[in-house]
Amino acid sequence: MINVNKQAWDRMVAHAEKTFPNECCGAMIGSIDGDVKSVPLAEPLENAYSGAQGARYELRPEDLLEADRRARAAGMDLIGIFHS
């Protein structure tokens, strides 16, 4: 199960609204306790897809690695990716 708190959810929705009609994407940051994943932070990332972004997204590996580094520095994990 993944629990996304309101602040993280609101940030994901705001990112989707800001990038509409293009696809948005980002990292979900949090913690893992057994089968439960908690997401208190959402980090918007740039859609790097070079074509029409209305139905597709692409993350640069270096952006995802940097999000993971920041998460680990804060004592958290990269839980997953969100996209619209």
URURGI-V104395 format. One record per run of one state. SS is the DSSP state (helix for helix, strand for strand, loop for the rest). FROM is the first residue (numbers start at 1). LEN is the number of residues. Records with the same first field share a line. If there is no record, write none. Layout:
SS=FROM-LEN, FROM-LEN
This chain:
loop=1-1, 5-1, 20-5, 34-2, 46-15, 74-3, 84-1
strand=2-3, 25-9, 36-10, 77-7
helix=6-14, 61-13
